[in-house]
Structures are given as C-alpha cells and as structure tokens.
Amino acid sequence: MSIAVRDRTAHQSGRGQRRPGERPRRPRRAARIWLVVLASLLALGTAIPFLAVFVLALSPEGARTIPYQFPDRWTLDNIVSVLSAQSFLRWTFNSLVYSLVSVVLVLITAAMAGYAFAKKRFPGRDALFWSFLATLMVPAQATLIPMFVLVSNLDGIDTFWGLIVPTLANSQSVFLMRQFIRGLPDELFEAAKVDGASEWRIFWQIVLPLTKPILATLGIFVFLWHWNDFLWPLIIAQTDEMRTLTVGLASLNSESVSDARLMAAAAVTVIPCLVIFAVLQRYIVNSVASSGIKG
Amino acid sequence: MTSISARKRPPATRRRWANTNGMWAGILFVLPMLVLFVVFRFVPSFGAIGMSFTDYRLNGDFEVIGFENYSRLVSDPIFRNALVTTLIYAAFYVPLIVVVSMFTAVVLDKLVWGVGFFRGALFLPYVTSFVLAGVIWYWIYSADGLVNGLLQRWGIEAIPFLSGNQWQVLGSLSVVSVWRGFGYSMLILLAGLKTIPTELTEAAKLDGANAVQRFFRVTLPLLRPVVFFVVVIETIAAFQVFDTIYVMTGGGPARASYSLVYALYDEGFKFFDFGYAATIGVAIFALVFVISVIQRRFLDRDET
C-alpha cells in the first residue's frame, strides 16, 4: 500500500470543487464539444474492461463468446452457479468480516489516538506522532516476513484475528484524525469537562459525533483497502475456508474454470465496490483530491 | 486551519491540558494504537533487519550468519534479474501513468459540463483490486480474448501480450496497472490545476501562445511540485508491483515478469528461506528510500 499524506484534511475543501468566480472565460462552442467527445472516449476506454466482464458473465456457458458479437441469449446461470458455490459464499463472508471489522476497529483506535495527539499533552507526544508517521516510509512488503513469523508464533495463521489485527496500525488514519480534531475548538472539550463529563464520555459523545465526516471518509477507504487487499490474506489464509474474495478469485483464475464462470465471479466481486462508488462517488473523489489518501 | 488553532492556543503558563488528569487521559487514548504500532510496525521493521542477518527457516531455527545473505543478494542472478525486471517495469509504468493522468486531468480541467460524471467514470477502476484488474485483463490479453479476437477478425496477427518477450510482457502488465490506478494521480493533478490562476494562461494567450505552448511554458512549470509528488508515489508503487503479476503471469514466461516482491514472496513462501526473503525486503525498503530521497532532492533544487 503506497501512501500519500498532505497537510490538509478532507473537510476543508468539502464540497468546494467549483469555486465561485472560477473560469470566467467560456471556450468556443466547437472546442467545448470536442472536449466532451474526447472525455467520452477516455471514459469509454476505461469502461470497456468492465463492460466485457458483464457481457461475458451473462453469456451462456460454453457459447464461443467472441467479444464483438454479443451473445444471442443472456443468462444468469453463471452468476447463480458462482453464488451457490460453497467456497464463494464463504470467501464473501470472510471478505466482509475482514473489511467491516477492520473499519470499526481502525476508526475507534485512530480516533482515540488522533484525539490524544491533537488535544492532549503528555511526555513524548510529538516524538511518538512522528515515529508513527515515519512508518509510512517502510513499504508493507519489507516487513512481510517478520510479520508472518510474528503472527505465526502467536498462532494467528488461518484465523480472523491474524488477518485483521496486524493491519490496524495505520499511520494515515491517525494522521487524518489528528488533523481534523486539531481544527475543533478547545472550548467544546473544556466545557464538557467543566460539566463533569468523563474523558471516555467526551470521546463517545463529543469527539466521535463531531468527526463524522472524516470517519466516513476514512471508513470508506479502509473498507476498500481491505476488500481489495491481496498479499496479506494470501499468506495468512492457508486453507480454502479462510480465503478472502481476492485470494479466492486468484485461485479460481489459476484453476481451469471457464471464462464465463470466472467473469461471473469477478462481476460478483466487483459489485460491492461499484455500489459503494456509485453511492459515495462525490465523497470519495473529493477526499482523494483534498487529503491525498492512497490505498 | 492549523495556523488558526495554533494561534488560539493559550500561552504556556495557562495550558488547560497540562494537568496530570489530561496527561493520563492522553496516554490511555493513544495506548491501543501505540500497542498496535509497536507490535505490528516497529517490531517487524527492526525484525526485518535482524532476520536479514540470520538463516531463519520455517521451523523457527536460526543462526546468525552475518552479512552472508547480503553477499548472496549481490551475486544472486535471480535477484539481479528481479531488480532489472522491476526497473524495466517502472520505466514503462511511471511515464505512462504520469502522461495518461496528466492528459486526462487537463481535459477534465477544460471541460465546461459533465466534469463530475467524467471524473467519476475515469476514477472508477481505482476502487477495484489489482487482482480483479488482472483477472479481467488476462482474458482481454489472451489468445482468443478481446484484443486478439478483434485483431483476428481484421486479419491481423495476434499479439503475444503475456507470452512474448520481456518488454511485451512488462509493457502489457504496466498497462493494466495504469488502467487500474491512473484515476488517483489524475485527481491529484486536477486539484493542482485548479490552483493555477487563470490570469497567467490568459496573459500568455494574449501574447499569442497556443494551447501547447501555454501548457508547457506556463501550466507545467507551475504544476511542477504536484507532478513530482505524483512521480514519487507512482515510482514507489512501481517497486511494489505484485498482485497483477501473481494473477496474470506467475512471474513468467521464463522469469520475464519476476519482480522484486515476487522474488520475496517465492523465497519466503515457496522455498521458506525467511532470512533471505527478509533481506530482499530490506533491499526493497532501501531502494524505495533512496529513490524518494533522490526525487525529493531534485524537487528542492528545482524550487530554489
């Protein structure tokens, strides 16, 4: 996972993608149409592989699917048979557990750490924060072997905790939370304290509700990182039972499964990502542009 | 925002959080993340260096063997091949992704309507996995797949995308990664383009500069820091390539696509030579580190 952090947080630019007064000049009509055509061609080029997946997935098994000749009849057989395969359901379940549990745990631990780094004072705070950030420099692959040895010594191979817990230490999420919480006024927390709220209560009833925008952004990205993650699940899940969808899909690819079946599996795997993206498109795109989150 | 909150903070003598209550709360709140970082980031980072001096095997037995792994690394033809493979891959991938994301960013920047739609449509592959991209493109590239199917129909000879020589295979693989990933760099560049004042390009236009001149003489120099940022992160990404290769070629044919991370994976999980695999990991870290330092130096010198 390569990583990019820039010293800004998502909410700052918020919805401000079209600033007032920007681009007063209108290009000539011909140029405008030409640009739209160009953009459409680029978008089509990007979309063709996706379209190919769905055409193939919906084609009857065994039909010689020549791509530029649409199948004369469509079928859901491939999708149904993929969905009814025992392993596939199990992989989907594993991917969901891996992604959703990670999201919840990252959000809570990162918000706690971000709150402490932003609003609390304790010895070594800044040194600790920078040492967290320094781990951005170390690519995940460089520590893969010791991580595996560590998890295997703790009997974490082929377990959910072995899959999830080592991926939670994430400097990007701590960084984003700290930047966001720094922007919240101190008075809020002081007032709550004067009212006699415990630290724990301040965290649950003030910090978490106020950080909803950044929690949502981070949640989406943590979900996508884990849903799409490959190398770590590949080495931790050693039985078919513990595979995630990406690892399962890679194993289907190396077996002699027909193209139609394989693409049906691919289609089912990609649908959650497409749905998330369709619903939260604006949000995801703005977060990347303003905070530079990279998975 | 950072500067505002810094200004608002009361002077040192009146710090509200300087009491012990706040201090202990702070420590307790960092604690869960601190434990995770110590156990799963700091320990493995130093562990990788430690293991690289041993012959650690799967069963946990090991002996300290000094620099033996490193001398093996330097003379290992497979490692050297993996290094060359990764460099060729990066030489395809980095320029291609920078040009494609730059081009699309400029087109989107100039669009008057439909910006939101096109931005989303072009970014779409980024939310999918490299494994999925690999599975799809494996079929697109195959002998009776999308591209070769079309070529055959037009009577053109099929292209051996994944079975040809090293340049063909690495070029084909880099196209897959560019397809999957260019949306991210595109958004970063697009955000950069938005910060360039239109007055400057307007002035250049009045001076008679055409669109190409305006781009290379005005826009690109102003955008240089953003472009460098993109080059740095994409170079680092190129050195970490694994998923697509694993799915599409398995490192082949004849190690033509055997990248550094693939070598690490094989040494660790095929030959169970953990000590040597950890050494390759340290080498990958060193390479990525050196590359980002060199690129950052470049950036600094250009700015002064």
Interface residues (C-beta under 8 A of the other chain):
Chain A: S2 I3 A4 D7 T9 Q12 Q17 R19 E22 R23 P24 R25 R26 P27 R32 L35 V36 L38 A39 S40 L42 A43 T46 A47 I48 P49 F50 A52 V53 L56 I66 P67 Y68 I108 T109 A110 M112 A113 Y115 A116 F117 K119 K120 R121 F122 P123 R125 L128 S131 F132 T135 M137 V138 P139 A140 Q141 A142 T143 L144 I145 P146 M147 F148 V149 L150 N153 V165 P166 T167 L168 A169 S171 V174 Q179 R182 G183 P185 D186 E190 E199 F203 L224 W227 N228 D229 F230 L231 L234 I235 T246 V247 L249 A250 N253 S254 D259 L262 M263 A266 T269 V270 C273 L274 I276 F277 Q281 R282 I284 V285 V288 A289 S290 G292 K294
Chain B: M1 T2 I4 S5 K8 R9 R15 R16 W17 A18 G22 M23 W24 A25 G26 I27 L28 F29 V30 P32 M33 L34 L36 F37 V39 F40 R41 F42 V43 P44 S45 G47 A48 G50 M51 Y56 G60 T104 V107 L108 K110 L111 V112 W113 G114 V115 G116 F118 R119 G120 A121 L122 F123 L124 P125 V127 T128 S129 F130 V131 L132 A133 G134 V135 I136 W137 Y138 W139 I140 G145 L146 G149 L150 R153 W179 Y184 L187 I188 L190 A191 K194 T198 E202 F229 I233 I236 A237 F239 Q240 F242 D243 Y246 V247 G250 V261 L264 Y265 G268 F269 F274 A277 A278 G281 V282 I284 F285 V288 F289 S292
